C-alpha cells in the first residue's frame, strides 16, 4: 500500500488562518465599549477609573467621535473634584488633559 502523504510544510501553510487587519468598524465598536465603561464608572462616582478610561480613549482613538465625549467627561470630572474641594486634583487633571491634547 503506497499512500502519499502531503508534505508537512504544505499542510501547515494550507491550514494556517489568514489574519485580517483590524477594521475601522472593530476599532469604533471597541471605542464605544470603552466609552460606556467609562460612563458606568462615572455614574458610580468612581472618578479615577473613569479618568483612566476616558484618557485611554483620547490617546488611542484621537480621531474618533467618542474622543470629544471622553474629553468633555474628563472636564466634568475635574469640575466634580473642584466642587468637592480637591482643587489640586482638579488642576492636575486639567494639566493632564492639556498634555494629552498636545500629543494627539
matplotlib code that plots the C-alpha trace (Angstrom):
import matplotlib.pyplot as plt

x = [0.0, 1.5, -0.3, 1.4, 1.1, 1.3, 4.4, 4.1, 5.1, 2.4, -0.3, 0.6, 0.5, -2.9, -4.4, -2.9, -5.7, -5.2, -5.1, -7.3, -6.3, -8.3, -11.2, -12.4, -15.7, -14.0, -12.0, -15.2, -17.1, -14.1, -14.0, -17.8, -17.5, -14.7, -16.9, -19.8, -17.4, -16.1, -19.7, -20.6, -17.6, -18.6, -22.2, -20.8, -18.6, -15.5, -13.7, -10.2, -11.3, -13.4, -10.5, -8.3, -10.8, -11.5, -7.8, -7.2, -10.0, -8.4, -4.9, -5.8, -8.7, -7.8, -9.8, -13.0, -16.3, -16.0, -12.9, -15.0, -17.3, -14.4, -12.7, -16.0, -16.3, -12.8, -13.7, -16.8, -14.7, -12.3, -15.4, -16.5, -13.1, -13.3, -16.8, -15.6, -12.7, -10.0, -8.6, -5.1, -6.5, -8.8, -5.8, -3.6, -6.4, -6.7, -3.0, -3.0, -5.8, -3.7, -0.7, -2.8, -4.3, -0.8, 0.3, -2.7]
y = [0.0, 3.2, 6.3, 9.5, 12.0, 15.7, 17.5, 18.8, 22.3, 22.4, 21.2, 23.7, 26.5, 25.4, 25.2, 28.4, 31.0, 34.3, 37.2, 40.0, 43.6, 45.3, 47.1, 50.6, 49.1, 47.0, 50.0, 52.0, 49.4, 49.0, 52.7, 52.8, 50.0, 51.8, 54.9, 53.0, 51.5, 55.0, 56.3, 53.5, 54.3, 58.0, 57.1, 55.1, 58.1, 56.0, 59.0, 57.6, 54.6, 56.8, 59.1, 56.3, 55.0, 58.5, 59.2, 55.9, 56.8, 60.2, 58.7, 55.6, 57.0, 60.7, 61.0, 59.2, 60.8, 59.3, 61.3, 64.5, 62.8, 61.5, 64.9, 66.5, 63.8, 64.5, 68.2, 67.2, 65.0, 68.0, 70.1, 67.4, 67.5, 71.2, 71.2, 68.6, 71.0, 68.9, 71.8, 70.4, 67.1, 69.2, 71.3, 68.2, 66.6, 69.7, 69.8, 66.2, 66.8, 69.6, 67.3, 64.6, 67.1, 68.4, 64.9, 64.0]
z = [0.0, -1.1, 0.2, -0.3, 2.5, 1.8, 2.8, 6.3, 5.3, 2.6, 5.0, 7.7, 5.1, 3.9, 7.4, 8.7, 9.1, 7.4, 9.9, 8.8, 9.6, 12.3, 10.6, 11.4, 12.5, 15.1, 16.3, 16.5, 18.5, 20.9, 21.4, 22.0, 24.5, 26.4, 26.5, 28.0, 30.6, 31.4, 31.8, 34.1, 36.3, 36.3, 37.2, 40.2, 41.2, 40.5, 39.2, 39.0, 36.9, 34.7, 34.2, 33.1, 30.6, 29.1, 28.9, 27.1, 24.5, 23.8, 23.4, 21.4, 19.3, 18.7, 15.5, 16.8, 17.7, 21.1, 21.8, 22.2, 24.6, 26.6, 26.7, 27.9, 30.5, 31.8, 32.2, 34.1, 36.4, 37.0, 37.9, 40.4, 42.1, 42.2, 43.8, 46.4, 47.3, 45.7, 43.8, 43.3, 41.9, 39.5, 38.4, 37.9, 35.8, 33.6, 33.1, 32.1, 29.6, 28.1, 27.7, 26.1, 23.6, 22.7, 21.8, 19.7]

ax = plt.figure().add_subplot(projection="3d")
ax.plot(x, y, z, "-o")
ax.set_aspect("equal")
plt.show()
